[in-house]
């Protein structure tokens, strides 16, 4: 199975604490995650990943607005000028428009950081280059599948599924999976996105909310309790041309493997009914018990990989979350081993 | 001149760093501010302030929604239960709805902190009691004026003018000035709010945006450069019944006393034309050069006090911002001395 990764992605590597689930914590989405996944895949016998071909702006604009891309590319340098901060400082959003009040796009980068985001994630000097390289992996995997591969893997980090058309948050800056899906859709393929990250794929859902040509399915922790909270309820189904094309499977905290696999079977039946030409899998493995949302273990990830493979559809597997010590690399390798050997 | 303050207000006293103008800084809006103002007023010969009478929920509901008040009262305790944090920990918002996406009011307190706020200010165990006591001061001052006083002063902190009908931010939790104004308006008085804080009174403006019975005027730093950024432009004039009742005077960074007093004259002419029965003054003294927005000095604050007094209207003076070492207490005393001696 071809896989893709670029060392440029390591240029996004936050070190300052941030707030998650109400507490200040060390950053979880760091360059070390990619190194661990690379080691896990090597240990499982996979070939080293290929560096992806560069992508152009038009590819990013399949999903993101030009003004957001311009902001994201220049934000750190503009913030340094505005604040006098050091090159390695992290530009962090804080202020947003007053809810419900008259508003307009602000001109100050200090305010644009809040305008174009939905949590307190920072932009670093290397964020733009790293995020664009991460997208390049997803695009390379999509192109490999379009060229005939049964499956391909993109070692995307920073991840992407929380990024909207013009906002970052949840460790995500550019929506890797959505861009891969939109690229295939633009070439007249029917596409489904299956989001297995423990957290609702709010960015992906929002991007395709009014589109019917990309079906989205997300299985995730109950939004009454889990990040990103504001969406992912079962009654969210899309609108306009997208009405009925979007599907959410919220599950309770601590859900075990059997229950999870049951929900996955329902999700896969939904995908099968849509008869997609390709399935983009947003592969978060933060469903592992180590990450505190569900209680899946190694064997469950093998079952997930096997179930996805049984779909019999070409698979573009895009890395999303997964953080637990030792289990991130183990669980990713388990899923990919099942897909590769199917 | 009667003045009002309660020691309960000191129960809101944040200590953790927070982000302002893009950098992590020690908290500026602390209980020490009130102590400094008390000392400054005593040194200037003012009588000690009176403790205000308690207020009831209906008074708060003149401006804030019941669900927001319920949230604000219970948030810290609910957050402690949800996170296991210590009693003296600061509950800080982080995640918000994805801009433009489908959204609903979240049930988790972790998400409600973001839903009901617009920056990264924390809620502490004592925030509710302190903010309610701060409102009580503004209400007591309004009632003193209604009973015939020419002027009264409320030593409000936490301040209020950034708080909206259902959101906190900018050090503000309950909108002291707006509640005082709404209380007078509810008793059939015509009211104007003159906001002299260096930062746009976005909460006050939003609260009265569609009302014509309370005129609002704000003089503040250019929203292209200064907090809270997203509003306060000269073309914002209100809507519906409030169309034309709201006035903004944004001024460039570093504006000096003469230019500022010129804008204040225009603002006072606007107020005179509205013929209000009372004027609520949101008295921020962060226009002092020490606070980095404008370049006013002590004599300018004397001129401000004299100009307001010349209006010849009953004045409810409500404390907002002002932080600079030694100048906060000096500038407040200067304004009030002019008003008291007019």
Interface residues (C-beta under 8 A of the other chain):
Chain A: X18 X19 X20 X21 X22 X23 X24 X79 X82 X83 X85 X91 X92 X94 X95 X96 X97 X98 X99 X100 X101 X102 X103 X104 X106 X107 X108 X109 X110 X111 X113 X114 X115 X116 X118 X119 X120 X162 X164 X165 X166 X167 X169 X202 X203 X205 X206 X209 X223 X224 X225 X227 X228 X229 X230 X231 X233 X236 X239
Chain B: X18 X19 X20 X21 X22 X23 X24 X79 X82 X83 X85 X91 X92 X94 X95 X96 X97 X98 X99 X100 X101 X102 X103 X104 X106 X107 X108 X109 X110 X111 X113 X114 X115 X116 X118 X119 X120 X162 X164 X165 X166 X167 X169 X202 X203 X205 X206 X209 X223 X224 X225 X227 X228 X229 X230 X231 X233 X236 X239
